[in-house]
Amino acid sequence: MLPLLAALLLGFGGGVPLAAAGVFAHFAEPAVHAGGERQKKGSHEHDFLLLGTVFTEQGFALPGAAIRVRRAGESKVRWEGRSDRRGEFALRIPQGAEYELSVTASGYREQTRKINAKTGDREDLVFRLTPAQGGKKQ
């Protein structure tokens, strides 16, 4: 039974996956609405992209900084992430609202910025954190 299944999937000529291509091609096609438009399941079409870099006061990348985003006027943090080894981060948030983004790192003062996601689809940010008074730098 197993050799027959392999032959069907790979084709009897060996090497061209004819049967498998037909099966997988069927599942790979995106769903189409009645109007002919393709359905975008899991689409990020209405996301607002926050791209940023976190630096120290001396201009060095600051990895591991905590990035937290909340809706303006709310106290609950809804989205969070961390800067990578180059100090960079990227977060997707819903378009059409105003937000507050906070960046914190051990030994540095917190910085907060207002984000207007009502227009456009992305914002590029640069943070230069200063050492906390009496704190120990990393």
RAPEKA-V570729 format. One record per residue. N is the residue number from 0. RES is the residue in one small letter. OMEGA is omega in whole degrees, 0 to 359 (none if undefined). Layout:
BEGIN
N|RES|OMEGA + N|RES|OMEGA
END
This chain:
BEGIN
0|m|181 + 1|l|177 + 2|p|179 + 3|l|179 + 4|l|178 + 5|a|179 + 6|a|179 + 7|l|182 + 8|l|183 + 9|l|183 + 10|g|183 + 11|f|178 + 12|g|178 + 13|g|174 + 14|g|181 + 15|v|183 + 16|p|184 + 17|l|183 + 18|a|181 + 19|a|181 + 20|a|179 + 21|g|181 + 22|v|184 + 23|f|179 + 24|a|179 + 25|h|182 + 26|f|183 + 27|a|180 + 28|e|177 + 29|p|178 + 30|a|181 + 31|v|177 + 32|h|180 + 33|a|181 + 34|g|179 + 35|g|180 + 36|e|178 + 37|r|178 + 38|q|182 + 39|k|180 + 40|k|181 + 41|g|184 + 42|s|175 + 43|h|184 + 44|e|183 + 45|h|177 + 46|d|174 + 47|f|185 + 48|l|175 + 49|l|178 + 50|l|181 + 51|g|176 + 52|t|180 + 53|v|180 + 54|f|170 + 55|t|179 + 56|e|180 + 57|q|178 + 58|g|176 + 59|f|177 + 60|a|181 + 61|l|180 + 62|p|175 + 63|g|178 + 64|a|180 + 65|a|178 + 66|i|181 + 67|r|181 + 68|v|175 + 69|r|177 + 70|r|180 + 71|a|179 + 72|g|178 + 73|e|178 + 74|s|182 + 75|k|176 + 76|v|183 + 77|r|181 + 78|w|178 + 79|e|179 + 80|g|179 + 81|r|176 + 82|s|181 + 83|d|184 + 84|r|176 + 85|r|180 + 86|g|185 + 87|e|176 + 88|f|175 + 89|a|178 + 90|l|174 + 91|r|177 + 92|i|179 + 93|p|176 + 94|q|170 + 95|g|180 + 96|a|175 + 97|e|185 + 98|y|171 + 99|e|180 + 100|l|180 + 101|s|177 + 102|v|178 + 103|t|175 + 104|a|181 + 105|s|179 + 106|g|182 + 107|y|177 + 108|r|178 + 109|e|174 + 110|q|180 + 111|t|177 + 112|r|174 + 113|k|181 + 114|i|176 + 115|n|182 + 116|a|180 + 117|k|178 + 118|t|180 + 119|g|181 + 120|d|177 + 121|r|174 + 122|e|178 + 123|d|186 + 124|l|174 + 125|v|178 + 126|f|176 + 127|r|185 + 128|l|178 + 129|t|181 + 130|p|176 + 131|a|181 + 132|q|181 + 133|g|181 + 134|g|181 + 135|k|179 + 136|k|177 + 137|q|none
END
